[in-house]
Amino acid sequence: MSNTLPHELEVLQKDVGTWKVEMTIRPAPGAEPHSARGTAVSRFVSHGRWLVTDFTTETGDFEGHGLMGYDPKAGAYVYAWVDTMRPFLAVGRGSWDASARKMTITTEAEQEQGPLRWREVTEAVDPDTQVFHSFMPGPDGSEFEMITAVYRRQR
C-alpha cells in the first residue's frame, strides 16, 4: 500500500482550522426558520489522509462529527457524519468544482421508513469564509434548503 496521498486531498486544506458558525435552520418547507451559532474545528489525521471535523453549538445541545477524504478507486470524495440528533451514520460521496469553488456531497442513510438521500453544498467564498447548504427532500419529493450556515475562520 502506497503512502502517497492523492493530490485531491489538497483541496481539503482550506477547511483546516477553527470556525465560528452562524446557522439558519428550517425544519420543514414553509416552517419558520430559527438561528443557532456554533464552533467547528477541523484537522487532518492519519498523516493528512482524513479531515476530521468536530462541531458544537454554543448552547451545547447539538454536536456532530465528520470524516472526509478522497477515495481514488471511486474517484470521489467520501464523507461520514454522526450527530446528537440522528441515530444513524450518514455516508456521502461527492466532487469538488474548482471553478465554482464548491464541494457537493450526496449523502444517504438508512432509516426505518427506508433510505433517505440529501444534497450538501459548501462554497469556499474566500480563504476565511465558507457557506454550507443542506438540501433535504420535502414531503412532496421536491428539495428544500433545511440549513444554511456561514463559517468564518477564527485567527
C-alpha positions in Angstrom: 0.0 0.0 0.0 1.4 3.4 -1.0 1.7 6.2 1.5 1.5 8.8 -1.4 -1.5 11.0 -0.8 -3.8 11.8 -3.8 -3.5 15.5 -4.8 -7.2 15.8 -4.4 -6.7 15.9 -0.6 -5.0 19.3 -1.1 -8.5 20.9 -1.6 -9.4 19.9 2.0 -6.6 22.0 3.4 -8.9 25.0 3.0 -11.1 23.5 5.8 -8.4 23.1 8.4 -8.9 25.4 11.4 -11.3 26.8 13.9 -14.5 28.3 12.5 -17.4 30.3 14.1 -20.6 29.2 12.5 -24.0 31.1 12.2 -26.8 28.9 11.0 -30.3 29.3 9.8 -32.4 26.2 10.2 -35.7 25.5 8.5 -37.1 22.2 10.0 -39.7 21.8 7.1 -40.8 23.6 3.9 -42.6 26.8 4.9 -41.7 26.5 8.6 -40.4 29.5 10.5 -36.6 29.4 10.5 -34.5 29.7 13.6 -30.9 30.6 14.2 -28.1 28.9 16.0 -24.4 29.5 16.5 -21.6 27.1 17.0 -17.9 26.3 16.5 -16.3 23.8 14.1 -12.8 22.6 14.5 -11.3 20.7 11.5 -7.9 18.9 11.4 -6.1 16.3 9.4 -5.4 12.9 10.9 -3.7 9.7 9.6 -0.8 11.7 8.0 -3.1 14.0 6.1 -5.3 11.3 4.6 -8.5 12.2 6.5 -10.1 15.5 7.6 -11.9 15.3 11.0 -14.4 17.9 11.9 -16.0 18.4 15.4 -18.9 20.7 15.6 -20.7 22.0 18.8 -23.5 24.6 19.2 -23.0 27.5 21.6 -25.8 26.1 23.8 -24.2 22.6 23.8 -27.4 20.9 22.8 -26.0 19.7 19.5 -22.7 18.2 18.4 -21.6 16.5 15.3 -18.5 14.7 14.0 -17.5 14.3 10.4 -14.8 12.5 8.5 -13.8 13.3 4.9 -11.2 12.1 2.5 -10.7 11.1 -1.1 -11.2 7.6 -2.5 -9.0 7.2 -5.6 -10.7 4.0 -6.6 -14.1 5.6 -6.5 -12.8 8.8 -8.0 -14.8 10.7 -5.4 -14.6 12.5 -2.0 -16.1 10.3 0.7 -17.8 11.5 3.9 -19.3 10.2 7.1 -21.3 12.2 9.7 -22.8 11.4 13.1 -24.5 13.8 15.4 -26.7 14.0 18.5 -30.0 14.3 16.5 -29.6 11.3 14.2 -29.5 7.7 15.3 -27.7 6.7 12.1 -24.5 7.1 10.3 -24.8 9.4 7.3 -22.5 8.4 4.4 -21.8 10.6 1.4 -19.9 10.8 -1.8 -19.1 13.9 -3.9 -17.0 16.1 -6.0 -15.1 19.4 -6.0 -15.9 22.0 -8.7 -12.7 24.1 -8.7 -14.1 26.8 -11.0 -17.1 27.4 -8.7 -15.1 26.6 -5.5 -17.9 24.3 -4.4 -17.9 20.8 -2.8 -21.1 18.9 -3.5 -21.8 15.8 -1.5 -24.8 13.5 -1.9 -25.5 11.8 1.5 -27.5 8.7 2.2 -28.7 7.0 5.3 -30.9 4.0 6.0 -33.9 4.8 8.2 -36.8 2.7 9.5 -39.1 4.1 6.7 -36.4 3.5 4.0 -33.4 5.2 2.6 -33.0 9.0 3.0 -30.9 10.9 0.5 -30.0 14.6 0.5 -27.5 17.0 -1.0 -25.0 19.3 0.7 -23.1 22.1 -1.0 -20.2 24.0 0.6 -18.9 27.1 -1.2 -15.4 28.5 -0.4 -16.2 32.2 -0.7 -12.7 33.3 0.3 -9.9 31.8 2.4 -11.8 32.7 5.6 -15.4 32.3 4.7 -17.4 29.3 3.6 -21.2 28.8 3.1 -22.8 25.4 3.7 -26.3 24.5 2.3 -28.1 21.3 3.2 -31.0 20.4 0.8 -33.4 17.9 2.1 -36.3 16.1 0.4 -39.7 17.7 1.2 -43.0 15.9 1.7 -43.8 16.2 -2.0 -40.4 14.9 -3.0 -39.0 18.3 -4.0 -35.9 19.7 -2.4 -35.9 22.4 0.2 -33.0 24.2 1.9 -33.0 23.0 5.5 -29.8 24.5 6.7 -27.7 27.5 5.6 -24.5 28.0 7.6 -21.9 30.7 7.3 -18.4 29.6 8.5 -15.9 32.3 9.4 -12.3 31.3 10.2 -11.0 32.4 13.6 -7.4 33.6 13.8 
